[in-house]
Amino acid sequence: MSTSTPCGLEGSVHIIGISGDLCCVSAKSTWHIGKLRHVVARALAAHATELILLDGETELEDHNTVGKRRQLTAFRVSPAVKQRKANEHIECMGALVLQRAKLFASQNAGLQAKS
């Protein structure tokens, strides 16, 4: 197991994989998972964009915080899977922006009708 921080210390997160222990890294509870993923990637000599972190069966998103999590599972995905996930994120964000624009337009039309 590659260790950059001894496991079990306060502020350490134990990272496991399919094959067992991978590493232990130091992390603050206020960190976003995106930052932790970059630290783990550095410890594993991997690309952060190809790492997915799980808390049990839940895939953690970059905006989630580390919180009280002290053990996570990491696995690498292929570049094709990474690209598919990026495309899904872009589509989701595009749909959200379109939905907000329609809401704004309808609110603006309602305000103009009252004038």
VENWO-V734032 format. One record per backbone hydrogen bond with DSSP energy under -0.5 kcal/mol. CO is the residue of the C=O (numbers start at 1). NH is the residue of the N-H. Records with the same first field share a line. If there is no record, write none. Layout:
CO = NH ; NH
This chain:
1 = 3
2 = 24
6 = 9
9 = 12
11 = 27
13 = 25
14 = 16 ; 72
15 = 22 ; 23
16 = 74
17 = 20
20 = 17
22 = 2
23 = 15
24 = 4 ; 5
25 = 13
28 = 31
29 = 67
31 = 66
32 = 35 ; 36
33 = 37
34 = 38
35 = 39
36 = 40
37 = 41
38 = 42
39 = 43
40 = 44
41 = 45 ; 46
42 = 45
47 = 50
48 = 51
50 = 77
52 = 75
53 = 60
54 = 56 ; 73
55 = 57 ; 58
57 = 59
58 = 55
61 = 64
62 = 34
64 = 33
66 = 69
70 = 14
72 = 16
73 = 54
75 = 52
78 = 82
79 = 83
80 = 84
81 = 85
82 = 86
83 = 87
84 = 88
85 = 89
86 = 90
87 = 91
88 = 92
89 = 93
90 = 94
91 = 95
92 = 96
93 = 97
94 = 98
95 = 99
96 = 100
97 = 101
98 = 102
99 = 103
100 = 104
101 = 105
102 = 106
103 = 107
104 = 108
105 = 109
106 = 110
107 = 111
108 = 112
109 = 113
110 = 114
111 = 115
